Amino acid sequence: MNAAELFQRLRSGQVPSVIFLCGQEPYLIQKAARAVRQVVLPAGHDDFNDNQFYAKEVKADEILAAAMTLPVFADKRLVSVKDAHQLPAAELEKLLPYILDPVPETCLLFIAGKVDNRRKFFQKLKKNNSLVEFKPLTERELPQYVRHTLNQRDIKISADAVELFCSMVGVNLHEIHAELDKLINYIGTATLIDVIDVQAVVSRGRAENVFDIGDAVGSGDIGKALTLVMRLNDAGEAPLKILSLLVMHFRRLWKVRELQVQKYPTKDIASLAGVPPFVVTGLIQQGKKFSRNDFIRAYELFLQADLAMKSSGANSRALLESLILALVKTKSQ
């Protein structure tokens, strides 16, 4: 079952008996979890029919006992298991028989991060049409997502404005919706968002800093690159988020550089690389500071840093500083 199918079923009042929400897009996962809760418990808080567990604190037997308890003075019981990706394999195995033959009066809702789809439990869930995976938006999908979100509020956005917005905000949905809310409040009763509105409302600080970091790396300026990275970190950007911004910037930079080497006109480069026309000139100039080998090496360093931040337990800020030093050192050779 995909997300669209789940929301369609919920809108029609059909609540699956087992729903496992997972993936790497927490904003959409939480949105889906709220939608399930609103349908199962329409009156809101329900002391009798609302069981909430955290995977680290619960055993399969407790989940099963709650799921097999009939609802009290209601049609449905909601049993939620948060951080379900942390359930041990042995506990998941105990839940399998119930998953295959659930109590119709209960909605057993799992809320998880990324899961291993190769494991038997998740394969059975998928086969049973109970697994709903939410993947992060890609840069290519983002403009349409922004337009669709605004359309639901009867607001349009110009082509240049949506390109500028996407280049400044990135693909984090929490941030996207926060910035869209600011834009909607800014335009008041108007129904069209244009470039001037985006420039007035959406902060350029982060986008400019990331561009300047690329410039500093290309120039071999270690001090400036480190200062800019720490400025982002001090402004509240997590190291892993800064890393994702750098990866996104260098991906665009590489695309633009390859097209520029092939002697495409500037207007075609903007279209083919999927970047706003008003930023492509800067990307072309910055891209000239990097060779193809520089980009390949940068991506190797990005991968190493990503794995280290997610798995080693080391200080992420220190890892980010080491990444910048390695990028500048590689470029200066």
C-alpha positions in Angstrom: 0.0 0.0 0.0 1.4 3.4 -0.9 0.7 6.7 0.9 -2.0 7.8 -1.6 -3.9 4.6 -1.1 -3.7 4.9 2.6 -5.1 8.4 2.7 -7.8 7.5 0.2 -8.9 4.6 2.5 -8.9 6.9 5.5 -11.0 9.5 3.7 -13.6 6.9 3.0 -13.6 5.7 6.6 -11.9 2.4 5.9 -9.2 1.8 8.5 -6.8 -1.0 7.9 -6.4 -3.3 10.9 -2.6 -3.2 10.7 -0.6 -0.2 9.4 3.2 0.0 9.5 4.4 3.5 8.6 8.1 3.7 7.9 10.8 5.5 5.9 13.1 8.5 5.9 10.5 11.2 5.7 9.3 11.9 9.2 7.0 14.8 8.3 4.8 12.6 6.1 5.0 9.7 8.5 3.7 11.9 11.3 1.0 13.4 9.0 -0.2 9.9 8.2 -0.2 8.9 11.9 -2.3 11.9 12.8 -4.7 11.0 10.0 -5.1 7.5 11.3 -5.7 8.7 14.8 -8.4 11.2 13.7 -10.3 8.5 11.9 -10.0 5.8 14.6 -10.6 8.1 17.5 -12.7 10.9 16.1 -13.6 12.3 19.5 -9.9 12.9 20.2 -8.4 11.6 23.5 -9.9 8.3 24.6 -8.6 6.8 27.8 -10.4 3.5 27.1 -9.4 2.8 23.5 -6.0 4.5 23.1 -2.9 2.4 23.8 0.5 4.0 23.1 3.8 2.2 23.4 7.5 2.9 22.7 9.4 0.0 21.1 12.3 0.2 23.6 9.9 -0.1 26.5 7.4 -2.8 25.4 7.3 -6.5 24.7 5.3 -8.2 22.0 3.1 -9.8 24.6 1.9 -6.4 25.8 1.2 -5.2 22.3 -0.8 -8.3 21.6 -2.8 -8.1 24.8 -3.8 -4.5 24.0 -4.5 -5.3 20.3 -6.8 -8.3 21.3 -8.8 -6.2 23.8 -12.1 -5.2 22.3 -12.9 -1.5 22.3 -15.0 0.0 25.1 -18.1 2.1 24.1 -16.6 2.6 20.6 -16.2 0.9 17.3 -12.4 0.9 17.2 -9.4 0.6 19.4 -6.1 2.2 18.5 -2.8 0.6 19.5 0.3 2.6 18.5 3.9 1.4 18.7 6.3 4.3 18.2 10.0 3.9 17.0 8.9 0.4 15.9 12.2 -0.1 13.9 13.8 -0.6 17.3 11.7 -3.7 18.1 14.1 -6.7 18.4 13.7 -9.5 15.7 12.5 -12.0 18.3 9.6 -9.6 19.3 8.7 -9.0 15.7 8.5 -12.8 15.2 6.0 -13.0 18.0 3.8 -10.4 16.3 3.6 -12.2 13.0 0.7 -14.5 13.7 -1.4 -11.5 14.7 -0.3 -9.5 11.7 -1.7 -12.2 9.4 -5.0 -12.5 11.4 -5.7 -9.2 13.2 -8.7 -8.3 15.3 -11.0 -6.3 13.1 -12.0 -3.9 15.9 -8.4 -2.8 16.5 -6.1 -0.7 14.4 -2.5 -1.7 15.2 -0.4 1.2 14.1 3.4 1.0 13.9 5.4 4.2 13.5 9.0 3.7 12.4 12.1 5.1 10.7 14.0 3.2 8.1 13.5 -0.6 8.1 15.2 -3.6 6.5 12.7 -4.8 3.9 14.7 -8.0 3.5 13.5 -9.3 6.9 10.7 -11.8 6.9 8.5 -9.6 9.1 8.5 -6.7 6.7 8.1 -8.9 3.7 5.0 -10.4 5.2 3.7 -6.9 6.0 4.3 -5.8 2.4 2.5 -8.9 1.1 -0.3 -8.2 3.4 -0.6 -4.7 2.1 0.1 -3.2 5.5 3.5 -1.6 4.9 3.5 2.1 3.9 6.9 3.5 3.1 7.6 7.3 2.9 10.7 8.2 0.9 12.3 11.7 0.9 11.4 14.0 -1.9 14.0 14.4 -4.7 15.0 17.7 -6.0 13.1 16.9 -9.2 9.9 16.2 -7.3 10.0 19.2 -5.0 8.6 21.9 -7.4 5.5 19.9 -8.0 5.1 19.1 -4.3 5.3 22.9 -3.6 2.7 23.7 -6.3 0.4 20.9 -5.1 0.6 22.1 -1.4 -0.2 25.6 -2.4 -3.0 24.6 -4.7 -4.7 23.0 -1.8 -4.9 26.5 -0.3 -6.1 28.0 -3.6 -2.7 29.8 -4.0 -0.6 29.8 -7.2 3.2 30.3 -7.5 5.0 31.5 -10.5 7.6 29.3 -12.3 10.5 31.6 -11.3 9.3 31.8 -7.7 9.0 28.1 -7.2 12.5 27.6 -8.7 13.9 30.2 -6.3 12.0 28.8 -3.4 13.3 25.2 -4.0 16.9 26.4 -4.5 16.8 28.2 -1.1 14.9 25.7 1.1 16.0 22.2 0.1 14.0 19.0 0.5 13.3 18.9 4.3 9.5 18.9 4.5 9.3 20.4 8.0 11.3 23.4 6.7 9.3 23.6 3.4 6.0 23.8 5.2 7.3 26.3 7.7 8.6 28.6 4.9 5.3 28.1 2.9 3.3 29.1 6.0 5.4 32.3 6.2 4.8 33.1 2.5 1.1 32.5 2.8 0.9 34.8 5.8 3.0 37.4 4.0 0.8 37.6 0.9 -2.4 38.0 2.9 -5.4 37.8 0.7 -3.4 37.6 -2.5 -3.6 34.3 -4.4 -0.2 34.4 -6.3 3.3 34.1 -4.9 6.0 35.7 -7.1 9.8 36.0 -6.9 9.6 39.2 -5.0 7.6 37.5 -2.2 10.1 34.6 -1.9 13.0 37.1 -1.8 11.2 39.1 0.9 10.3 36.1 3.2 12.6 33.1 2.7 15.9 33.5 4.4 18.9 33.5 2.0 21.4 33.1 4.8 21.8 29.3 4.5 21.7 29.2 0.7 24.3 31.9 0.4 26.5 30.3 3.0 26.5 26.9 1.3 27.3 28.6 -2.1 30.2 30.5 -0.3 31.5 27.3 1.2 31.7 25.8 -2.3 33.6 28.9 -3.4 36.0 28.7 -0.5 36.7 25.0 -1.2 37.3 25.8 -4.8 39.7 28.5 -3.9 41.5 26.4 -1.3 40.6 28.8 1.5 40.5 26.5 4.6 39.8 29.3 7.1 36.9 30.8 5.2 35.3 27.3 4.5 35.5 26.3 8.2 34.2 29.7 9.4 31.1 29.4 7.1 30.4 25.8 8.1 30.6 26.7 11.8 28.4 29.8 11.2 25.7 27.4 9.8 26.2 25.1 12.8 26.0 27.9 15.3 22.8 29.1 13.6 21.2 25.8 14.5 21.8 23.7 11.5 22.8 20.1 12.5 26.0 18.7 11.0 24.1 16.0 9.1 21.8 18.7 7.6 24.8 20.8 6.6 26.3 17.7 5.0 23.1 17.1 3.0 23.1 20.8 1.9 26.7 20.5 0.7 25.9 17.3 -1.2 22.9 19.0 -2.9 25.1 22.0 -3.8 27.9 20.0 -5.3 25.4 17.8 -7.2 24.0 20.9 -8.9 27.5 22.3 -9.4 28.7 19.1 -11.1 25.7 19.0 -13.4 26.2 22.6 -14.4 30.0 22.1 -14.9 29.5 19.1 -17.2 27.0 21.0 -19.3 29.2 24.0 -19.5 32.1 21.8 -20.6 29.9 20.5 -23.4 29.3 24.2 -24.4 25.6 24.3 -23.8 24.1 27.9 -23.7 23.5 29.3 -20.3 19.7 29.2 -20.6 19.8 25.5 -21.6 22.2 24.7 -18.7 19.6 26.1 -16.3 16.9 24.0 -17.7 18.8 20.8 -18.1 20.4 21.0 -14.6 17.1 22.0 -13.0 18.4 25.2 -11.4 16.9 28.7 -11.5 18.2 30.9 -14.4 19.2 33.6 -12.0 21.6 31.4 -10.1 23.1 29.4 -13.0 25.7 32.1 -13.8 27.2 31.9 -10.3 27.2 28.1 -10.5 29.0 28.2 -13.9 31.7 30.4 -12.5 32.2 28.4 -9.3 32.1 25.1 -11.3 35.2 26.2 -13.3 37.2 25.8 -10.1 36.6 22.0 -10.0 37.6 19.2 -12.3 35.7 16.0 -12.8 38.2 14.2 -10.5 37.5 16.9 -7.8 33.8 16.1 -7.9 34.4 12.4 -7.8 36.7 12.7 -4.8 34.2 15.1 -3.1 31.5 12.5 -3.4 33.8 9.9 -1.9 34.4 12.2 1.1 30.7 13.0 1.4 29.9 9.2 1.6 32.5 8.6 4.2 31.3 11.5 6.3 27.7 10.4 6.0 28.5 6.9 7.2 30.6 8.1 10.0 28.0 10.6 11.3 25.3 7.9 11.2 27.2 4.9 12.6 30.4 5.7 14.5 29.0 7.7 17.4 31.8 10.2 16.9 31.4 14.0 17.3 29.5 15.1 14.2 30.8 18.6 14.3 34.4 17.3 14.4 33.6 15.0 11.5 32.2 18.0 9.5 35.3 20.0 10.1 37.4 17.0 9.0 35.3 16.8 5.8 35.9 20.4 5.0 39.7 20.1 5.6 39.8 17.0 3.3 37.8 18.8 0.6 40.1 21.8 0.6 43.2 19.7 0.8 42.1 17.6 -2.2 41.2 20.6 -4.2 44.5 22.4 -3.5 46.6 19.5 -4.7 
